[in-house]
Amino acid sequence: MARYTGPNNKQARRVSFSILENGKDLSRRPYGPGQHGQDRKRKPSNYSVQLTEKQKVRFMYGLSEKQFKRLVTESGKMKGVHGENLLILLESRLDNLVYRMGFGNTRRAARQLVNHGHITVNGKKVDIPSYRVKPNDVIGLKESSMNHQGVEIALANNIKRPAYINYDENKKQATYVRYPDRSELNADINEALIVEYYSRV
């Protein structure tokens, strides 16, 4: 299935969750889409709750179902808590970290920067958004992209960077210091429901 390229607010309304993590995609109409979006009061089934939770995270990181399922399987083979491992793998994607650095206002904008070859990892150009960044890797801009207009506009916003990223404003680069702790990630995500969903399908 091709990647979704439509409006973020439609996905956000569908799962009643801000996939931009800033609430802007739900600010105008914070209810479900469609004619009866405000009138749905039927209690959802367990399966529906699990599916919605999975869709929330998949939409948030902008992955296809195939990509997401692959990460769920891989995270289950790692040591530690299955659901937390999944979130760590998602946070370690290059496009996500470019977004966390503040180079893009959205993950979609950050992914485009990576796709167009503006981003380097340890000094080498990487144009694969799903590239997995490891602790102590340094992410920066290609020399010819140091004054990229889109990046300048994004950086002009008030950016709150997570503690697992050490950003150098002068060099416009950041070090992925460590994997994030669960407490540093979105508290509105129940990753255990995602694991339960894939254990039954």
N, C-alpha and C positions, 0 to 999 in steps of 0.2 A: 504494500500500500504506500502511495506517495506521501511525502511529508505535508502536513496541513500548512497552508499559507494564507488562510483567511484571517479575519479580525480576532484579536485576542479576547475581546470582551464576550464574544459568542461562546468561546470555550469556557471562560470564567463563569458566565451565567449558567451554563449547562451543569457545572459541578458545584455551583455556589461557593467558589473559592477564588481568591485573587491569585492568578497564575503569574502576575507580574510582581507579587509580594508587596505591593504598595497601595492596593485598594483602588487604584484609578480605573481599572477595568470593570469594577463593580459599582463605581460611584453614581452612575446615572440610573441604572436599573438593576438593583441587587436581588433580582428574582429570576426564576427560570425562564427560558425563551418560549415563544409560542403564545397562542391565544389564551391558554389556561395556565400560563406560567405563575400567576399569583394565587391560583386557586387549588393547587395540588396539595392536598392534606393527607393523602393516604400514607400510612406508615410503610416505609420501604422494607423489603426483605433483607435478610443477612447478605445474600448474594449481591443485591443492589448496593448495599453499603460498601461492600468490599470492592465492587467494580468501580464505584464512584471514587473511592480512595486511590485506586490504581490510576484512574484517568486524571485525577488531580495532579499527581506527581509526574505522570507522562506528559501532560500538557505543559506543566511548569518548565520542564527541562527540554521540551520540544523534540521528543523522540518518537520514532515510529513504534508500532507494537512489536515488530520483530526485534528491533534494537533493545527495547525495554525488557522483553522476555529473556533475551540473551544475558543481560546484566543481572536479572533476578536469578537465573540459573548459576551464573558465575559467583555471585555473592553468597549463594548457598554452599559453595564448596570452600569458602574461606573460613579461617578461624574467627570466632567471635559470634556476635548476634547477627542473624541473617538479615533482618530488616535494616539495622544500622550499617551493615556492610554495603547494602544496596545504596543507601544515601551517600556514603563515602565515595563509592565508585562514580555516582552521578556528579558529586561536587568536584571530583578530580578530572572531569572532562575539561579540555582546553577552552572550549567556547564558554563554559560556565565560569571558569576562573577569569577569563578576559572580561566577562560581565561583572564579576565581583570586584575586579580591579577598578572598574568605572570607565572602561574604554567604550562601552556601549550602554545606552539607556535601557536596553532590553537584551535578553539572551539571543533573540533573533538578530539584532544588530551586531552583537558580538560574534555570532556565527558567521555573519557576512564578512566581517573583518578577517576572520581566519580563512574563510574560503577564498578571499581575494588576495591572500598572500601577504598581509600587512604584519602578521605576528611571528615572532621568533621564540624558540625555546632553547635556552642555553646558547644563544647566538646563531642558531640555525633556523631558517624559515620552515614553518610547519603550517600546512594548509588543510589539515584534517581536523574538523571540529571535535570529533570523538577521541582525538589523541589523549591518552591518559598521562597526566602530569604526575610526577613523583615528588615527594618531599625534597626540598633543596633545589629543585629545578627553578630556573629564572625565566620569567616570561616578559617579553618586551616588544617594542615596535621595531620593524625593519628601519634601517637608517633613512631610507627615502620616504618613509611614512611618518617620521617624527612630528610633522606639522599637519597631519591628516585632519581635515576640517571636522569630520564627524566625531573624531576622538576628542578634539578640542572642545566641541560643544558639550559632549557627554561629561568631560572632566570639569566643566564649569559648574555643573550641578553639585549640590551638597551631597558628597558621597560618604557613606558609612561603610568602611571596609571591615571584613571579619578579621579576628585576631590571628587566624592561620595564614594570613597574607601579609607580608612585610613589603610595603610599597615605597619606592624611592622616587620622589617627585621630580628631582633634577634629571634623572636618567630615564624617567617614564618606564620603569620596569618594576616587577615585583617578584619576590621569592615566595614560593609555596612552602612555607616553613614546616608544616606538619599536616597530617590528616585532621579534619575537624572533629570535635567532640559532638555527641548528639545534642547537648545542651545549646550548642551554637547554631543549630539548624532549625528550620521552621517548626515551631511547636504545634502547629495546627495539622501536621501530618501524622497519621497513625500507620507507620510502616508495617506493623504486625498484621493489619488487615490486608495489605498487599501480598504478604507471604501466604496468608490464608487463602486468598483468591487463587493464586497460582498452584496451590496444593490441591485444589479441587477441580481444576480445568485440565 
